[in-house]
Amino acid sequence: MRVLVVEDERLLAENISKMLKSEGFEVEIAYSISDMYKKIEVFEPELIVLDLMLPDG
């Protein structure tokens, strides 16, 4: 399953990504809303883990 993690705090995003990858998920990280839209087009995630308090969101 393809998962897109959208989180502006890099360390947290990387930790979430590592945890998901260790469980067998294919993971991409977006650090902003604009980056998220770009990654959705290319990566086509099946699930998005989204930080609701993003500064640009």
N, CA, C and O atoms as a Tinker XYZ file with bonds, in Angstrom:
   228  protein
     1  N      0.847000   -1.176000    0.000000    73     2
     2  CA     0.000000    0.000000    0.000000    64     1     3
     3  C      0.895000    1.242000    0.000000    63     2     4     5
     4  O      1.882000    1.315000    0.731000    81     3
     5  N      0.529000    2.206000   -0.829000    73     3     6
     6  CA     1.281000    3.466000   -0.928000    64     5     7
     7  C      0.714000    4.487000    0.060000    63     6     8     9
     8  O     -0.480000    4.785000    0.042000    81     7
     9  N      1.589000    5.022000    0.925000    73     7    10
    10  CA     1.183000    5.982000    1.949000    64     9    11
    11  C      1.970000    7.269000    1.761000    63    10    12    13
    12  O      3.192000    7.248000    1.614000    81    11
    13  N      1.255000    8.390000    1.769000    73    11    14
    14  CA     1.882000    9.705000    1.713000    64    13    15
    15  C      1.776000   10.333000    3.093000    63    14    16    17
    16  O      0.675000   10.522000    3.610000    81    15
    17  N      2.916000   10.655000    3.687000    73    15    18
    18  CA     2.966000   11.327000    4.986000    64    17    19
    19  C      3.165000   12.814000    4.719000    63    18    20    21
    20  O      4.136000   13.207000    4.073000    81    19
    21  N      2.243000   13.644000    5.216000    73    19    22
    22  CA     2.320000   15.090000    5.026000    64    21    23
    23  C      2.552000   15.711000    6.394000    63    22    24    25
    24  O      1.643000   15.777000    7.223000    81    23
    25  N      3.775000   16.165000    6.620000    73    23    26
    26  CA     4.187000   16.676000    7.932000    64    25    27
    27  C      5.324000   17.665000    7.736000    63    26    28    29
    28  O      6.290000   17.366000    7.034000    81    27
    29  N      5.220000   18.855000    8.355000    73    27    30
    30  CA     6.261000   19.866000    8.185000    64    29    31
    31  C      7.440000   19.680000    9.138000    63    30    32    33
    32  O      8.513000   20.235000    8.899000    81    31
    33  N      7.264000   18.913000   10.208000    73    31    34
    34  CA     8.376000   18.640000   11.120000    64    33    35
    35  C      9.140000   17.429000   10.583000    63    34    36    37
    36  O      8.651000   16.300000   10.628000    81    35
    37  N     10.335000   17.684000   10.079000    73    35    38
    38  CA    11.088000   16.652000    9.352000    64    37    39
    39  C     11.380000   15.407000   10.182000    63    38    40    41
    40  O     11.229000   14.289000    9.690000    81    39
    41  N     11.790000   15.584000   11.417000    73    39    42
    42  CA    12.123000   14.428000   12.248000    64    41    43
    43  C     10.893000   13.549000   12.472000    63    42    44    45
    44  O     10.981000   12.325000   12.383000    81    43
    45  N      9.768000   14.159000   12.758000    73    43    46
    46  CA     8.535000   13.407000   12.953000    64    45    47
    47  C      8.132000   12.685000   11.668000    63    46    48    49
    48  O      7.756000   11.514000   11.705000    81    47
    49  N      8.210000   13.377000   10.540000    73    47    50
    50  CA     7.865000   12.765000    9.252000    64    49    51
    51  C      8.759000   11.561000    8.962000    63    50    52    53
    52  O      8.282000   10.520000    8.508000    81    51
    53  N     10.045000   11.707000    9.223000    73    51    54
    54  CA    10.983000   10.608000    8.970000    64    53    55
    55  C     10.713000    9.426000    9.893000    63    54    56    57
    56  O     10.809000    8.275000    9.468000    81    55
    57  N     10.378000    9.701000   11.153000    73    55    58
    58  CA    10.079000    8.617000   12.093000    64    57    59
    59  C      8.802000    7.872000   11.698000    63    58    60    61
    60  O      8.755000    6.643000   11.757000    81    59
    61  N      7.779000    8.609000   11.301000    73    59    62
    62  CA     6.545000    7.966000   10.835000    64    61    63
    63  C      6.834000    7.120000    9.599000    63    62    64    65
    64  O      6.347000    5.996000    9.479000    81    63
    65  N      7.623000    7.666000    8.688000    73    63    66
    66  CA     7.983000    6.951000    7.466000    64    65    67
    67  C      8.729000    5.653000    7.782000    63    66    68    69
    68  O      8.410000    4.603000    7.224000    81    67
    69  N      9.708000    5.720000    8.664000    73    67    70
    70  CA    10.476000    4.524000    9.038000    64    69    71
    71  C      9.571000    3.453000    9.636000    63    70    72    73
    72  O      9.696000    2.271000    9.313000    81    71
    73  N      8.658000    3.876000   10.511000    73    71    74
    74  CA     7.750000    2.931000   11.151000    64    73    75
    75  C      6.862000    2.247000   10.105000    63    74    76    77
    76  O      6.691000    1.028000   10.130000    81    75
    77  N      6.305000    3.034000    9.193000    73    75    78
    78  CA     5.437000    2.471000    8.159000    64    77    79
    79  C      6.213000    1.555000    7.216000    63    78    80    81
    80  O      5.722000    0.490000    6.843000    81    79
    81  N      7.420000    1.962000    6.830000    73    79    82
    82  CA     8.242000    1.125000    5.951000    64    81    83
    83  C      8.583000   -0.202000    6.611000    63    82    84    85
    84  O      8.625000   -1.237000    5.946000    81    83
    85  N      8.830000   -0.177000    7.929000    73    83    86
    86  CA     9.160000   -1.419000    8.634000    64    85    87
    87  C      7.982000   -2.388000    8.652000    63    86    88    89
    88  O      8.164000   -3.588000    8.858000    81    87
    89  N      6.776000   -1.866000    8.435000    73    87    90
    90  CA     5.574000   -2.700000    8.371000    64    89    91
    91  C      5.213000   -3.082000    6.936000    63    90    92    93
    92  O      4.185000   -3.715000    6.695000    81    91
    93  N      6.075000   -2.689000    5.977000    73    91    94
    94  CA     5.879000   -3.113000    4.598000    64    93    95
    95  C      5.195000   -2.113000    3.684000    63    94    96    97
    96  O      4.911000   -2.432000    2.529000    81    95
    97  N      4.925000   -0.909000    4.174000    73    95    98
    98  CA     4.281000    0.106000    3.345000    64    97    99
    99  C      5.302000    0.816000    2.468000    63    98   100   101
   100  O      6.469000    0.952000    2.837000    81    99
   101  N      4.854000    1.263000    1.317000    73    99   102
   102  CA     5.658000    2.109000    0.430000    64   101   103
   103  C      5.315000    3.548000    0.809000    63   102   104   105
   104  O      4.150000    3.940000    0.747000    81   103
   105  N      6.321000    4.341000    1.202000    73   103   106
   106  CA     6.056000    5.652000    1.799000    64   105   107
   107  C      6.792000    6.769000    1.071000    63   106   108   109
   108  O      7.954000    6.628000    0.688000    81   107
   109  N      6.089000    7.878000    0.892000    73   107   110
   110  CA     6.672000    9.139000    0.426000    64   109   111
   111  C      6.326000   10.195000    1.467000    63   110   112   113
   112  O      5.322000   10.082000    2.170000    81   111
   113  N      7.170000   11.227000    1.559000    73   111   114
   114  CA     6.946000   12.320000    2.504000    64   113   115
   115  C      6.782000   13.623000    1.739000    63   114   116   117
   116  O      7.522000   13.904000    0.797000    81   115
   117  N      5.795000   14.416000    2.160000    73   115   118
   118  CA     5.624000   15.784000    1.673000    64   117   119
   119  C      5.723000   16.696000    2.893000    63   118   120   121
   120  O      5.123000   16.421000    3.933000    81   119
   121  N      6.487000   17.783000    2.759000    73   119   122
   122  CA     6.708000   18.680000    3.891000    64   121   123
   123  C      5.840000   19.931000    3.835000    63   122   124   125
   124  O      5.952000   20.796000    4.705000    81   123
   125  N      4.975000   20.043000    2.824000    73   123   126
   126  CA     4.078000   21.192000    2.699000    64   125   127
   127  C      2.867000   20.779000    1.865000    63   126   128   129
   128  O      2.860000   19.723000    1.232000    81   127
   129  N      1.850000   21.630000    1.881000    73   127   130
   130  CA     0.648000   21.345000    1.095000    64   129   131
   131  C      0.961000   21.355000   -0.401000    63   130   132   133
   132  O      0.488000   20.496000   -1.147000    81   131
   133  N      1.757000   22.326000   -0.832000    73   131   134
   134  CA     2.095000   22.382000   -2.263000    64   133   135
   135  C      2.888000   21.146000   -2.689000    63   134   136   137
   136  O      2.685000   20.619000   -3.783000    81   135
   137  N      3.792000   20.686000   -1.821000    73   135   138
   138  CA     4.551000   19.467000   -2.090000    64   137   139
   139  C      3.607000   18.258000   -2.117000    63   138   140   141
   140  O      3.786000   17.344000   -2.921000    81   139
   141  N      2.607000   18.262000   -1.238000    73   139   142
   142  CA     1.639000   17.171000   -1.185000    64   141   143
   143  C      0.920000   17.008000   -2.526000    63   142   144   145
   144  O      0.793000   15.895000   -3.037000    81   143
   145  N      0.451000   18.127000   -3.094000    73   143   146
   146  CA    -0.267000   18.049000   -4.372000    64   145   147
   147  C      0.616000   17.476000   -5.479000    63   146   148   149
   148  O      0.145000   16.699000   -6.310000    81   147
   149  N      1.884000   17.853000   -5.494000    73   147   150
   150  CA     2.818000   17.315000   -6.496000    64   149   151
   151  C      3.008000   15.811000   -6.312000    63   150   152   153
   152  O      3.002000   15.051000   -7.281000    81   151
   153  N      3.176000   15.390000   -5.051000    73   151   154
   154  CA     3.418000   13.969000   -4.774000    64   153   155
   155  C      2.179000   13.121000   -5.069000    63   154   156   157
   156  O      2.302000   11.973000   -5.496000    81   155
   157  N      0.993000   13.679000   -4.845000    73   155   158
   158  CA    -0.236000   12.937000   -5.143000    64   157   159
   159  C     -0.300000   12.600000   -6.629000    63   158   160   161
   160  O     -0.670000   11.487000   -7.000000    81   159
   161  N      0.056000   13.553000   -7.471000    73   159   162
   162  CA     0.014000   13.339000   -8.926000    64   161   163
   163  C      0.943000   12.213000   -9.366000    63   162   164   165
   164  O      0.582000   11.403000  -10.219000    81   163
   165  N      2.130000   12.164000   -8.788000    73   163   166
   166  CA     3.155000   11.204000   -9.219000    64   165   167
   167  C      3.044000    9.871000   -8.478000    63   166   168   169
   168  O      3.088000    8.807000   -9.097000    81   167
   169  N      2.900000    9.929000   -7.162000    73   167   170
   170  CA     2.953000    8.745000   -6.302000    64   169   171
   171  C      1.613000    8.007000   -6.227000    63   170   172   173
   172  O      1.590000    6.797000   -6.003000    81   171
   173  N      0.507000    8.715000   -6.412000    73   171   174
   174  CA    -0.846000    8.155000   -6.337000    64   173   175
   175  C     -1.057000    7.328000   -5.063000    63   174   176   177
   176  O     -1.281000    6.120000   -5.137000    81   175
   177  N     -0.986000    7.985000   -3.889000    73   175   178
   178  CA    -1.112000    7.252000   -2.627000    64   177   179
   179  C     -2.508000    6.675000   -2.423000    63   178   180   181
   180  O     -3.505000    7.209000   -2.910000    81   179
   181  N     -2.546000    5.574000   -1.691000    73   179   182
   182  CA    -3.817000    4.959000   -1.313000    64   181   183
   183  C     -4.283000    5.478000    0.045000    63   182   184   185
   184  O     -5.458000    5.365000    0.395000    81   183
   185  N     -3.349000    6.045000    0.800000    73   183   186
   186  CA    -3.642000    6.595000    2.122000    64   185   187
   187  C     -2.772000    7.822000    2.329000    63   186   188   189
   188  O     -1.600000    7.831000    1.953000    81   187
   189  N     -3.349000    8.867000    2.932000    73   187   190
   190  CA    -2.591000   10.074000    3.262000    64   189   191
   191  C     -2.668000   10.292000    4.765000    63   190   192   193
   192  O     -3.758000   10.372000    5.333000    81   191
   193  N     -1.504000   10.389000    5.411000    73   191   194
   194  CA    -1.410000   10.729000    6.829000    64   193   195
   195  C     -1.079000   12.212000    6.865000    63   194   196   197
   196  O      0.018000   12.616000    6.479000    81   195
   197  N     -2.030000   13.030000    7.329000    73   195   198
   198  CA    -1.938000   14.478000    7.171000    64   197   199
   199  C     -1.879000   15.199000    8.511000    63   198   200   201
   200  O     -2.711000   14.968000    9.389000    81   199
   201  N     -0.891000   16.073000    8.659000    73   199   202
   202  CA    -0.799000   16.985000    9.798000    64   201   203
   203  C     -1.840000   18.083000    9.578000    63   202   204   205
   204  O     -1.754000   18.819000    8.595000    81   203
   205  N     -2.808000   18.204000   10.461000    73   203   206
   206  CA    -3.884000   19.189000   10.292000    64   205   207
   207  C     -3.451000   20.613000   10.609000    63   206   208   209
   208  O     -4.184000   21.556000   10.312000    81   207
   209  N     -2.275000   20.791000   11.206000    73   207   210
   210  CA    -1.814000   22.116000   11.616000    64   209   211
   211  C     -0.660000   22.630000   10.751000    63   210   212   213
   212  O      0.188000   23.373000   11.245000    81   211
   213  N     -0.613000   22.254000    9.492000    73   211   214
   214  CA     0.446000   22.727000    8.597000    64   213   215
   215  C      0.344000   24.238000    8.418000    63   214   216   217
   216  O     -0.761000   24.764000    8.283000    81   215
   217  N      1.471000   24.946000    8.413000    73   215   218
   218  CA     1.440000   26.401000    8.275000    64   217   219
   219  C      0.833000   26.883000    6.961000    63   218   220   221
   220  O      0.208000   27.943000    6.929000    81   219
   221  N      1.004000   26.130000    5.883000    73   219   222
   222  CA     0.476000   26.565000    4.583000    64   221   223
   223  C     -0.846000   25.890000    4.231000    63   222   224   225
   224  O     -1.307000   25.982000    3.093000    81   223
   225  N     -1.455000   25.215000    5.200000    73   223   226
   226  CA    -2.670000   24.478000    4.925000    64   225   227
   227  C     -3.860000   25.085000    5.540000    63   226   228
   228  O     -4.966000   24.564000    5.389000    81   227
